[in-house]
Amino acid sequence: AELKLLEMQKKQVEWARQKAELAQQAEAGGDADAATEEVALGEEPKMEEDTEEHPPTVELTEEEKKCCFKKPKPDATPDLMASALSSSFASFTIPGDDEGFDEVDLSWPREAVEDYVRRWVQEHKITTRIDDLQPSEWFREKWQRWRDDLQRWHVLHIEFKDPAKRAALMAAKAKEEKELAQKVEDKEQKEEKQADQNGSKDVDMPEQKEEAKNGEQDKEQKDAEMPAEQKEETKNGEQGATPEEKDVDMKETGAEAKMDTGEEQKSESKEMETAKEKKVEEEEEENVDYLKELEAELEQAENDVFEIEDITDIGTGEPLFCNFGFEDWALLSLRFELHLLAHAFLHDCGDPERSGIYPDHLLFYYNKYY
């Protein structure tokens, strides 16, 4: 419509100019040609009526009506540079009466304004990077400890790859395990011996009485079978013996009988245990499932890394990383660096509202820390 209006205005100006020239020619000489041209010029051009349909009236949606601020275009020049905004937006607040203003007039309720500013600041804390963030001493300490451990593991990995050093390490581990097993075995034997001694004390009195009674019966039987001369000598000997000597003889006799009985019981129990073990072994040999044995061996070979207490020794003397290649060490280092970076960011920024590193800023913080 504006374009058509401009064209019409140009035509009207041109028509007025030509008409003025023809009028001057007619006054000067009364030329008949001028009158003819004036008739050909015709009437002044007029704006034609617009017969086209007008565009529909713009109506705002409910979401647009709720928006009270004009959103800037992506390519628009910002009012504040990104660096200045990132270093100051965290301290943005609503002006208050205690800041020296005569009056603070807000179109919204003050609570709504403060809530909007608070949410705006929280959203920008997540998406805005901290340009002046510097690695702390806490990070440097953790980073140095990691480098020391990694270097020590590399040395151990190289040593384990050497056949001679590997054999020495395995031998030392086997010797250590053997000594530990021997200590455990000695301790068990000591405890078993002590338990046997405590049990023998509990049955000493009844056994001694029974042995003494049996000893007297045997003695009477022997005396009955003994000739008269031997009986006389034995009687004279018993009369000459003191009570202490008699007690000693009875104790020695009971102890000997007890030792014989205990040894017989132990030998019988050992024989029974040996027979049971042989029977179990025979049954196991008959019911061998070689597939299950193979599965058990494979399960033992696949160690659960989360159950290993020392990664330099998985239980057989070899380190967990004995078969690592270059790419494995690279992935391990990258994994720890990202792990430490995530924790160092939370520690160094000191802001609980910053829950982590925004993905777009990962490379920036990685270069700053490492």
Backbone hydrogen bonds in HBPLUS format (Angstrom, degrees):
<---DONOR---> <-ACCEPTOR-->    atom                        ^
c    i                          cat <-CA-CA->   ^        H-A-AA   ^      H-
h    n   atom  resd res      DA  || num        DHA   H-A  angle D-A-AA Bond
n    s   type  num  typ     dist DA aas  dist angle  dist       angle   num
A0005-LEU N   A0001-ALA O   3.07 MM   4  6.29 154.1  2.14 146.7 153.8     1
A0006-LEU N   A0002-GLU O   3.06 MM   4  6.33 153.6  2.13 145.4 151.6     2
A0007-GLU N   A0003-LEU O   3.08 MM   4  6.40 159.9  2.12 150.4 155.4     3
A0008-MET N   A0004-LYS O   3.01 MM   4  6.24 159.1  2.06 149.6 155.2     4
A0009-GLN N   A0005-LEU O   2.99 MM   4  6.21 156.2  2.05 147.3 153.7     5
A0010-LYS N   A0006-LEU O   3.05 MM   4  6.33 153.6  2.12 147.6 154.3     6
A0011-LYS N   A0007-GLU O   3.03 MM   4  6.37 158.7  2.08 149.6 154.9     7
A0012-GLN N   A0008-MET O   2.98 MM   4  6.25 158.1  2.03 151.6 157.2     8
A0013-VAL N   A0009-GLN O   3.05 MM   4  6.26 155.9  2.11 146.9 153.0     9
A0014-GLU N   A0010-LYS O   2.98 MM   4  6.22 162.0  2.02 151.6 156.5    10
A0015-TRP N   A0011-LYS O   2.87 MM   4  6.08 159.2  1.92 149.6 155.7    11
A0016-ALA N   A0012-GLN O   3.03 MM   4  6.18 158.3  2.08 146.0 151.1    12
A0017-ARG N   A0013-VAL O   3.01 MM   4  6.26 152.7  2.09 146.9 154.3    13
A0018-GLN N   A0014-GLU O   3.06 MM   4  6.33 166.0  2.08 154.3 157.0    14
A0019-LYS N   A0015-TRP O   3.01 MM   4  6.14 157.3  2.06 146.4 153.3    15
A0020-ALA N   A0016-ALA O   3.05 MM   4  6.18 151.6  2.13 142.5 149.2    16
A0021-GLU N   A0017-ARG O   3.14 MM   4  6.43 152.8  2.21 147.3 154.1    17
A0022-LEU N   A0018-GLN O   3.03 MM   4  6.30 162.6  2.06 152.3 156.5    18
A0023-ALA N   A0019-LYS O   3.06 MM   4  6.24 148.0  2.17 142.4 151.0    19
A0024-GLN N   A0020-ALA O   3.15 MM   4  6.39 152.0  2.23 143.1 149.7    20
A0025-GLN N   A0021-GLU O   3.09 MM   4  6.40 157.2  2.15 149.8 155.7    21
A0026-ALA N   A0022-LEU O   3.07 MM   4  6.26 154.3  2.14 144.4 150.9    22
A0027-GLU N   A0023-ALA O   3.15 MM   4  6.36 156.5  2.21 147.0 152.1    23
A0028-ALA N   A0024-GLN O   3.14 MM   4  6.27 153.1  2.22 145.8 152.8    24
A0029-GLY N   A0025-GLN O   3.18 MM   4  6.32 176.7  2.18 156.0 156.0    25
A0030-GLY N   A0026-ALA O   3.01 MM   4  4.45 134.2  2.23 115.5 127.0    26
A0036-THR N   A0032-ALA O   3.04 MM   4  6.38 151.4  2.12 145.3 153.6    27
A0037-GLU N   A0033-ASP O   2.88 MM   4  6.16 159.3  1.92 152.0 157.3    28
A0038-GLU N   A0034-ALA O   2.94 MM   4  6.13 147.8  2.04 141.7 150.7    29
A0039-VAL N   A0035-ALA O   3.05 MM   4  6.33 148.6  2.15 141.6 149.2    30
A0040-ALA N   A0036-THR O   2.97 MM   4  6.31 151.7  2.05 145.2 153.5    31
A0041-LEU N   A0037-GLU O   2.80 MM   4  6.04 139.4  1.96 142.4 153.8    32
A0065-LYS N   A0061-THR O   2.92 MM   4  6.19 148.8  2.02 147.8 156.9    33
A0066-LYS N   A0062-GLU O   3.21 MM   4  6.44 137.9  2.40 136.9 146.6    34
A0067-CYS N   A0064-GLU O   3.22 MM   3  5.19 138.5  2.40  95.3 106.6    35
A0076-ALA N   A0073-LYS O   3.09 MM   3  5.16 164.8  2.12 109.5 113.5    36
A0085-LEU N   A0081-MET O   2.94 MM   4  6.21 156.6  2.00 153.9 161.3    37
A0086-SER N   A0082-ALA O   2.92 MM   4  6.06 163.6  1.95 152.4 156.2    38
A0087-SER N   A0083-SER O   3.34 MM   4  6.43 141.7  2.49 137.4 145.7    39
A0088-SER N   A0085-LEU O   3.20 MM   3  5.36 154.2  2.27 104.7 112.4    40
A0089-PHE N   A0085-LEU O   2.88 MM   4  5.45 154.1  1.95 160.7 159.2    41
A0091-SER N   A0088-SER O   3.14 MM   3  5.88 160.6  2.18 121.2 126.3    42
A0092-PHE N   A0089-PHE O   3.10 MM   3  5.26 165.8  2.12 115.8 115.9    43
A0099-GLU N   A0096-GLY O   3.26 MM   3  5.72 160.3  2.30 116.7 117.6    44
A0112-ALA N   A0109-PRO O   3.06 MM   3  5.40 119.6  2.44 105.4 119.6    45
A0113-VAL N   A0109-PRO O   3.09 MM   4  6.43 156.9  2.15 155.8 162.8    46
A0114-GLU N   A0110-ARG O   2.97 MM   4  6.16 167.3  1.98 154.4 157.3    47
A0115-ASP N   A0111-GLU O   2.97 MM   4  6.11 155.0  2.04 143.9 151.0    48
A0116-TYR N   A0112-ALA O   2.98 MM   4  6.14 154.0  2.04 143.3 150.1    49
A0117-VAL N   A0113-VAL O   3.00 MM   4  6.27 164.7  2.02 154.8 158.2    50
A0118-ARG N   A0114-GLU O   2.96 MM   4  6.09 156.4  2.02 144.6 151.5    51
A0119-ARG N   A0115-ASP O   3.02 MM   4  6.21 164.7  2.04 149.7 153.1    52
A0120-TRP N   A0116-TYR O   2.94 MM   4  6.11 154.9  2.01 147.4 155.1    53
A0121-VAL N   A0117-VAL O   2.96 MM   4  6.16 157.7  2.01 148.8 154.0    54
A0122-GLN N   A0118-ARG O   3.03 MM   4  6.30 159.4  2.07 149.0 154.6    55
A0123-GLU N   A0119-ARG O   2.98 MM   4  6.19 161.8  2.02 150.8 155.0    56
A0124-HIS N   A0120-TRP O   3.09 MM   4  6.29 157.5  2.14 145.8 151.8    57
A0125-LYS N   A0121-VAL O   2.94 MM   4  6.15 136.7  2.13 143.8 155.9    58
A0127-THR N   A0123-GLU O   3.38 MM   4  6.70 154.5  2.45 143.8 150.1    59
A0128-THR N   A0124-HIS O   2.84 MM   4  5.44 132.0  2.08 143.6 150.7    60
A0133-LEU N   A0130-ILE O   3.48 MM   3  5.58 166.2  2.50 108.0 108.7    61
A0140-ARG N   A0136-SER O   3.20 MM   4  6.57 160.2  2.24 144.8 150.0    62
A0141-GLU N   A0137-GLU O   2.97 MM   4  6.17 156.5  2.02 150.2 155.6    63
A0142-LYS N   A0138-TRP O   3.19 MM   4  6.42 165.4  2.21 147.3 150.7    64
A0143-TRP N   A0139-PHE O   2.87 MM   4  6.01 159.4  1.91 154.3 160.8    65
A0144-GLN N   A0140-ARG O   2.95 MM   4  6.08 154.2  2.02 144.8 150.9    66
A0145-ARG N   A0141-GLU O   3.06 MM   4  6.29 158.7  2.10 149.1 154.7    67
A0146-TRP N   A0142-LYS O   3.05 MM   4  6.27 154.7  2.12 145.0 151.7    68
A0147-ARG N   A0143-TRP O   3.08 MM   4  6.34 155.4  2.15 143.8 150.1    69
A0148-ASP N   A0144-GLN O   2.99 MM   4  6.26 155.6  2.05 149.2 155.5    70
A0149-ASP N   A0145-ARG O   3.01 MM   4  6.24 164.8  2.03 150.7 154.5    71
A0150-LEU N   A0146-TRP O   2.87 MM   4  6.03 161.6  1.90 151.6 157.3    72
A0151-GLN N   A0147-ARG O   2.99 MM   4  6.12 155.0  2.06 143.6 149.8    73
A0152-ARG N   A0148-ASP O   3.03 MM   4  6.26 157.8  2.08 147.9 154.0    74
A0153-TRP N   A0149-ASP O   2.94 MM   4  6.19 154.3  2.00 150.1 157.0    75
A0154-HIS N   A0150-LEU O   3.01 MM   4  6.23 149.4  2.11 142.7 150.9    76
A0155-VAL N   A0151-GLN O   3.08 MM   4  6.39 156.7  2.13 148.7 154.1    77
A0156-LEU N   A0152-ARG O   3.03 MM   4  6.29 161.5  2.07 147.6 152.5    78
A0157-HIS N   A0153-TRP O   2.84 MM   4  5.98 150.4  1.92 144.9 153.4    79
A0158-ILE N   A0154-HIS O   2.99 MM   4  6.26 155.4  2.05 147.8 153.4    80
A0159-GLU N   A0155-VAL O   2.95 MM   4  6.21 159.4  1.99 150.2 156.2    81
A0160-PHE N   A0156-LEU O   2.95 MM   4  6.09 154.2  2.01 145.0 151.8    82
A0161-LYS N   A0157-HIS O   3.17 MM   4  6.35 134.7  2.38 136.7 147.7    83
A0161-LYS N   A0158-ILE O   3.21 MM   3  5.18 131.2  2.46  93.6 106.4    84
A0162-ASP N   A0159-GLU O   3.16 MM   3  5.33 140.2  2.33  99.8 110.4    85
A0166-ARG N   A0162-ASP O   2.80 MM   4  5.84 152.3  1.87 155.2 164.6    86
A0167-ALA N   A0163-PRO O   2.93 MM   4  6.08 157.0  1.98 146.0 151.1    87
A0168-ALA N   A0164-ALA O   3.05 MM   4  6.35 156.3  2.10 147.1 153.8    88
A0169-LEU N   A0165-LYS O   2.92 MM   4  6.15 158.6  1.97 147.9 153.3    89
A0170-MET N   A0166-ARG O   2.94 MM   4  6.17 160.7  1.97 150.8 156.1    90
A0171-ALA N   A0167-ALA O   2.88 MM   4  6.04 154.6  1.94 146.6 153.9    91
A0172-ALA N   A0168-ALA O   2.94 MM   4  6.13 161.3  1.97 149.5 154.3    92
A0173-LYS N   A0169-LEU O   2.96 MM   4  6.17 154.7  2.02 144.6 151.9    93
A0174-ALA N   A0170-MET O   2.89 MM   4  6.12 157.2  1.94 146.5 152.7    94
A0175-LYS N   A0171-ALA O   2.90 MM   4  6.11 158.7  1.94 151.1 156.8    95
A0176-GLU N   A0172-ALA O   2.97 MM   4  6.16 156.8  2.03 144.6 151.0    96
A0177-GLU N   A0173-LYS O   2.96 MM   4  6.21 158.7  2.00 150.0 155.5    97
A0178-LYS N   A0174-ALA O   2.90 MM   4  6.10 152.9  1.97 146.2 154.0    98
A0179-GLU N   A0175-LYS O   2.95 MM   4  6.20 161.2  1.98 151.7 156.0    99
A0180-LEU N   A0176-GLU O   2.99 MM   4  6.19 156.5  2.05 145.5 152.3   100
A0181-ALA N   A0177-GLU O   2.89 MM   4  6.11 155.5  1.95 146.2 152.7   101
A0182-GLN N   A0178-LYS O   2.90 MM   4  6.13 153.6  1.97 147.5 154.9   102
A0183-LYS N   A0179-GLU O   2.98 MM   4  6.22 154.0  2.04 146.3 152.9   103
A0184-VAL N   A0180-LEU O   3.04 MM   4  6.32 158.1  2.09 146.4 152.2   104
A0185-GLU N   A0181-ALA O   2.89 MM   4  6.13 158.1  1.94 147.4 153.8   105
A0186-ASP N   A0182-GLN O   2.87 MM   4  6.09 163.0  1.90 150.8 155.2   106
A0187-LYS N   A0183-LYS O   2.96 MM   4  6.12 156.2  2.02 145.9 152.7   107
A0188-GLU N   A0184-VAL O   2.96 MM   4  6.23 155.5  2.02 147.7 154.1   108
A0189-GLN N   A0185-GLU O   2.93 MM   4  6.20 161.5  1.97 154.1 158.8   109
A0190-LYS N   A0186-ASP O   2.93 MM   4  6.10 156.2  1.99 146.5 153.1   110
A0191-GLU N   A0187-LYS O   2.96 MM   4  6.20 159.3  2.01 148.0 153.4   111
A0192-GLU N   A0188-GLU O   2.87 MM   4  6.08 154.2  1.93 147.9 155.5   112
A0193-LYS N   A0189-GLN O   2.87 MM   4  6.04 157.7  1.92 148.0 153.9   113
A0194-GLN N   A0190-LYS O   2.97 MM   4  6.16 158.8  2.01 147.1 153.0   114
A0195-ALA N   A0191-GLU O   2.93 MM   4  6.11 150.8  2.02 141.5 149.7   115
A0196-ASP N   A0192-GLU O   2.95 MM   4  6.22 152.0  2.03 145.3 152.5   116
A0197-GLN N   A0193-LYS O   3.00 MM   4  6.28 154.6  2.07 147.5 154.1   117
A0198-ASN N   A0194-GLN O   2.99 MM   4  6.25 159.0  2.04 147.9 153.3   118
A0199-GLY N   A0195-ALA O   2.97 MM   4  6.18 151.3  2.05 144.1 152.1   119
A0200-SER N   A0196-ASP O   2.92 MM   4  6.12 147.8  2.02 144.8 153.3   120
A0201-LYS N   A0197-GLN O   3.17 MM   4  6.40 148.2  2.27 145.1 152.3   121
A0203-VAL N   A0200-SER O   3.29 MM   3  5.41 135.7  2.50  97.8 108.6   122
A0204-ASP N   A0201-LYS O   3.47 MM   3  5.19 164.5  2.49  97.3 101.6   123
A0207-GLU N   A0203-VAL O   3.28 MM   4  6.17 158.9  2.33 144.8 151.1   124
A0208-GLN N   A0204-ASP O   2.82 MM   4  5.92 158.0  1.87 156.2 162.9   125
A0209-LYS N   A0205-MET O   3.11 MM   4  6.31 159.5  2.15 152.4 157.3   126
A0210-GLU N   A0206-PRO O   3.04 MM   4  6.23 165.3  2.07 148.4 152.6   127
A0211-GLU N   A0207-GLU O   2.80 MM   4  5.98 158.9  1.85 150.6 157.0   128
A0212-ALA N   A0208-GLN O   2.81 MM   4  5.95 153.8  1.88 143.8 151.4   129
A0213-LYS N   A0209-LYS O   2.94 MM   4  6.17 158.4  1.98 149.7 155.2   130
A0214-ASN N   A0210-GLU O   2.95 MM   4  6.20 161.3  1.99 147.6 152.8   131
A0215-GLY N   A0211-GLU O   2.81 MM   4  5.96 149.6  1.90 143.0 152.2   132
A0216-GLU N   A0212-ALA O   2.95 MM   4  6.25 150.5  2.04 147.0 153.7   133
A0217-GLN N   A0213-LYS O   3.06 MM   4  6.37 160.4  2.10 149.5 154.6   134
A0218-ASP N   A0214-ASN O   2.97 MM   4  6.21 160.8  2.01 149.3 154.4   135
A0219-LYS N   A0215-GLY O   2.94 MM   4  6.10 150.3  2.03 141.0 149.8   136
A0220-GLU N   A0216-GLU O   2.89 MM   4  6.19 157.7  1.94 151.9 156.9   137
A0221-GLN N   A0217-GLN O   3.03 MM   4  6.27 158.5  2.08 147.8 153.7   138
A0222-LYS N   A0218-ASP O   2.93 MM   4  6.17 157.5  1.98 147.2 153.3   139
A0223-ASP N   A0219-LYS O   2.83 MM   4  6.07 153.9  1.90 147.7 155.7   140
A0224-ALA N   A0220-GLU O   2.97 MM   4  6.22 149.6  2.06 144.7 152.3   141
A0225-GLU N   A0221-GLN O   3.16 MM   4  6.46 148.0  2.27 142.9 151.0   142
A0226-MET N   A0222-LYS O   2.86 MM   4  5.93 125.5  2.16 141.8 156.9   143
A0231-LYS N   A0227-PRO O   3.00 MM   4  6.27 154.8  2.07 150.0 157.8   144
A0232-GLU N   A0228-ALA O   2.98 MM   4  6.21 154.4  2.04 146.1 152.7   145
A0233-GLU N   A0229-GLU O   3.01 MM   4  6.36 158.3  2.06 147.6 153.2   146
A0234-THR N   A0230-GLN O   2.85 MM   4  6.07 161.9  1.88 151.2 156.4   147
A0235-LYS N   A0231-LYS O   2.83 MM   4  6.00 155.9  1.88 148.5 155.5   148
A0236-ASN N   A0232-GLU O   2.92 MM   4  6.17 161.7  1.95 150.3 154.9   149
A0237-GLY N   A0233-GLU O   2.88 MM   4  6.14 154.4  1.95 145.9 153.5   150
A0238-GLU N   A0234-THR O   2.88 MM   4  6.15 155.1  1.95 148.6 154.8   151
A0239-GLN N   A0235-LYS O   2.89 MM   4  6.14 151.8  1.97 148.7 156.9   152
A0240-GLY N   A0236-ASN O   3.02 MM   4  6.24 145.7  2.14 141.6 150.5   153
A0241-ALA N   A0237-GLY O   3.07 MM   4  6.27 125.9  2.37 137.5 151.4   154
A0241-ALA N   A0238-GLU O   3.26 MM   3  5.09 137.2  2.46  90.6 102.2   155
A0246-LYS N   A0242-THR O   3.16 MM   4  6.51 153.1  2.23 147.6 155.1   156
A0247-ASP N   A0243-PRO O   3.03 MM   4  6.33 157.0  2.09 149.0 154.4   157
A0248-VAL N   A0244-GLU O   2.97 MM   4  6.25 155.9  2.03 147.8 154.5   158
A0249-ASP N   A0245-GLU O   2.94 MM   4  6.19 156.4  2.00 147.1 153.4   159
A0250-MET N   A0246-LYS O   2.97 MM   4  6.27 156.8  2.03 148.6 154.8   160
A0251-LYS N   A0247-ASP O   2.90 MM   4  6.14 161.9  1.93 152.3 157.1   161
A0252-GLU N   A0248-VAL O   2.88 MM   4  6.07 161.7  1.91 151.7 156.7   162
A0253-THR N   A0249-ASP O   2.96 MM   4  6.12 156.1  2.02 144.3 151.2   163
A0254-GLY N   A0250-MET O   2.90 MM   4  6.17 160.2  1.94 149.3 154.7   164
A0255-ALA N   A0251-LYS O   2.81 MM   4  5.99 157.1  1.86 150.0 156.6   165
A0256-GLU N   A0252-GLU O   2.96 MM   4  6.11 158.7  2.01 146.0 151.4   166
A0257-ALA N   A0253-THR O   3.04 MM   4  6.28 160.4  2.08 146.3 151.8   167
A0258-LYS N   A0254-GLY O   2.85 MM   4  6.02 154.8  1.92 144.9 152.6   168
A0259-MET N   A0255-ALA O   2.87 MM   4  6.07 161.5  1.91 151.2 155.4   169
A0260-ASP N   A0256-GLU O   3.01 MM   4  6.22 160.5  2.05 147.4 152.8   170
A0261-THR N   A0257-ALA O   2.95 MM   4  6.20 156.8  2.01 145.9 152.4   171
A0262-GLY N   A0258-LYS O   2.84 MM   4  6.08 165.2  1.86 156.1 159.8   172
A0263-GLU N   A0259-MET O   2.93 MM   4  6.07 162.6  1.96 150.5 154.9   173
A0264-GLU N   A0260-ASP O   3.05 MM   4  6.20 154.1  2.12 142.9 150.1   174
A0265-GLN N   A0261-THR O   2.96 MM   4  6.25 158.1  2.01 150.0 155.9   175
A0266-LYS N   A0262-GLY O   2.96 MM   4  6.18 161.9  1.99 150.0 154.7   176
A0267-SER N   A0263-GLU O   2.94 MM   4  6.09 163.9  1.97 147.9 152.5   177
A0268-GLU N   A0264-GLU O   2.94 MM   4  6.12 156.9  1.99 147.0 153.7   178
A0269-SER N   A0265-GLN O   2.91 MM   4  6.14 160.3  1.95 150.8 156.0   179
A0270-LYS N   A0266-LYS O   2.90 MM   4  6.11 158.7  1.94 152.1 157.8   180
A0271-GLU N   A0267-SER O   2.98 MM   4  6.16 158.1  2.03 145.1 151.2   181
A0272-MET N   A0268-GLU O   2.97 MM   4  6.24 153.5  2.04 146.3 153.6   182
A0273-GLU N   A0269-SER O   2.91 MM   4  6.17 161.0  1.95 149.1 154.0   183
A0274-THR N   A0270-LYS O   2.87 MM   4  6.05 160.1  1.91 151.0 156.7   184
A0275-ALA N   A0271-GLU O   2.97 MM   4  6.14 153.9  2.04 142.7 150.0   185
A0276-LYS N   A0272-MET O   2.94 MM   4  6.22 156.3  2.00 148.7 155.2   186
A0277-GLU N   A0273-GLU O   2.91 MM   4  6.15 163.1  1.94 151.9 156.2   187
A0278-LYS N   A0274-THR O   2.98 MM   4  6.18 159.1  2.02 147.6 153.1   188
A0279-LYS N   A0275-ALA O   2.98 MM   4  6.18 155.6  2.04 145.0 151.9   189
A0280-VAL N   A0276-LYS O   2.88 MM   4  6.19 157.2  1.93 152.5 158.5   190
A0281-GLU N   A0277-GLU O   2.90 MM   4  6.10 162.3  1.93 150.7 155.6   191
A0282-GLU N   A0278-LYS O   2.93 MM   4  6.13 156.1  1.99 146.3 152.8   192
A0283-GLU N   A0279-LYS O   3.00 MM   4  6.28 155.2  2.06 144.5 151.2   193
A0284-GLU N   A0280-VAL O   2.87 MM   4  6.13 155.8  1.93 150.1 157.2   194
A0285-GLU N   A0281-GLU O   2.88 MM   4  6.09 156.2  1.94 149.0 155.2   195
A0286-GLU N   A0282-GLU O   3.06 MM   4  6.27 146.7  2.17 141.0 149.8   196
A0287-ASN N   A0283-GLU O   3.08 MM   4  6.32 144.1  2.22 142.1 151.4   197
A0293-GLU N   A0289-ASP O   3.14 MM   4  6.52 155.3  2.21 149.2 156.6   198
A0294-LEU N   A0290-TYR O   3.02 MM   4  6.22 154.0  2.09 143.6 149.9   199
A0295-GLU N   A0291-LEU O   3.01 MM   4  6.31 156.7  2.07 146.1 152.4   200
A0296-ALA N   A0292-LYS O   2.89 MM   4  6.14 154.7  1.96 148.8 155.7   201
A0297-GLU N   A0293-GLU O   3.01 MM   4  6.29 154.0  2.08 146.3 152.8   202
A0298-LEU N   A0294-LEU O   3.00 MM   4  6.30 155.5  2.06 148.3 155.0   203
A0299-GLU N   A0295-GLU O   2.94 MM   4  6.18 153.2  2.01 147.8 155.0   204
A0300-GLN N   A0296-ALA O   3.01 MM   4  6.27 151.7  2.09 145.1 152.5   205
A0301-ALA N   A0297-GLU O   3.01 MM   4  6.27 143.2  2.15 140.5 150.6   206
A0302-GLU N   A0298-LEU O   3.09 MM   4  6.36 142.0  2.24 143.7 152.8   207
A0307-GLU N   A0304-ASP O   3.00 MM   3  5.57 160.3  2.04 117.6 123.9   208
A0313-ASP N   A0310-ASP O   3.08 MM   3  5.55 164.3  2.11 114.1 118.9   209
A0320-LEU N   A0311-ILE O   2.72 MM   9  5.20 174.0  1.73 162.7 162.5   210
A0314-ILE N   A0318-GLU O   3.09 MM   4  6.22 160.8  2.12 164.2 161.8   211
A0322-CYS N   A0319-PRO O   3.34 MM   3  5.35 149.7  2.43 115.3 111.6   212
A0324-PHE N   A0321-PHE O   3.21 MM   3  5.21 166.4  2.23 113.0 112.6   213
A0329-TRP N   A0325-GLY O   3.18 MM   4  6.55 159.7  2.23 155.4 159.4   214
A0330-ALA N   A0326-PHE O   3.05 MM   4  6.32 154.9  2.11 147.7 155.2   215
A0331-LEU N   A0327-GLU O   2.97 MM   4  6.15 159.6  2.01 146.6 151.1   216
A0332-LEU N   A0328-ASP O   2.95 MM   4  6.13 157.5  2.00 146.9 153.6   217
A0333-SER N   A0329-TRP O   2.99 MM   4  6.18 161.5  2.03 148.7 152.8   218
A0334-LEU N   A0330-ALA O   3.01 MM   4  6.21 164.6  2.03 149.6 153.9   219
A0335-ARG N   A0331-LEU O   2.91 MM   4  6.01 159.3  1.95 148.1 154.0   220
A0336-PHE N   A0332-LEU O   3.09 MM   4  6.33 162.2  2.12 149.1 153.3   221
A0337-GLU N   A0333-SER O   2.91 MM   4  6.09 160.1  1.95 151.0 157.3   222
A0338-LEU N   A0334-LEU O   3.02 MM   4  6.20 163.2  2.05 152.4 155.5   223
A0339-HIS N   A0335-ARG O   3.04 MM   4  6.20 156.1  2.09 143.5 150.8   224
A0340-LEU N   A0336-PHE O   2.80 MM   4  6.00 166.4  1.82 157.9 160.7   225
A0341-LEU N   A0337-GLU O   2.86 MM   4  5.96 151.9  1.94 142.5 151.1   226
A0342-ALA N   A0338-LEU O   3.02 MM   4  6.21 159.0  2.07 147.9 151.8   227
A0343-HIS N   A0339-HIS O   3.31 MM   4  6.62 161.0  2.35 147.0 151.3   228
A0344-ALA N   A0340-LEU O   2.81 MM   4  5.91 156.2  1.87 150.5 158.2   229
A0345-PHE N   A0341-LEU O   2.94 MM   4  6.02 154.2  2.01 148.4 154.0   230
A0346-LEU N   A0342-ALA O   3.45 MM   4  6.70 162.3  2.49 140.6 143.9   231
A0347-HIS N   A0343-HIS O   3.02 MM   4  6.23 151.7  2.11 143.9 152.3   232
A0348-ASP N   A0344-ALA O   2.78 MM   4  5.85 162.8  1.81 154.2 158.2   233
A0349-CYS N   A0345-PHE O   3.01 MM   4  5.94 165.3  2.04 149.8 153.6   234
A0354-ARG N   A0351-ASP O   3.12 MM   3  5.66 162.7  2.15 116.7 122.1   235
A0361-HIS N   A0358-TYR O   2.82 MM   3  5.47 154.1  1.88 124.4 132.8   236
A0362-LEU N   A0359-PRO O   3.31 MM   3  5.36 171.1  2.32 108.8 111.0   237
A0365-TYR N   A0361-HIS O   3.12 MM   4  6.41 166.2  2.14 160.5 162.3   238
A0366-TYR N   A0362-LEU O   2.91 MM   4  6.04 154.8  1.98 151.2 159.3   239
A0367-ASN N   A0363-LEU O   3.04 MM   4  6.16 164.4  2.06 148.7 151.6   240
A0368-LYS N   A0364-PHE O   3.11 MM   4  6.31 144.8  2.24 138.5 148.6   241
A0369-TYR N   A0365-TYR O   2.97 MM   4  6.15 150.7  2.06 149.0 154.8   242
A0370-TYR N   A0366-TYR O   2.84 MM   4  5.81 162.6  1.87 152.5 158.3   243
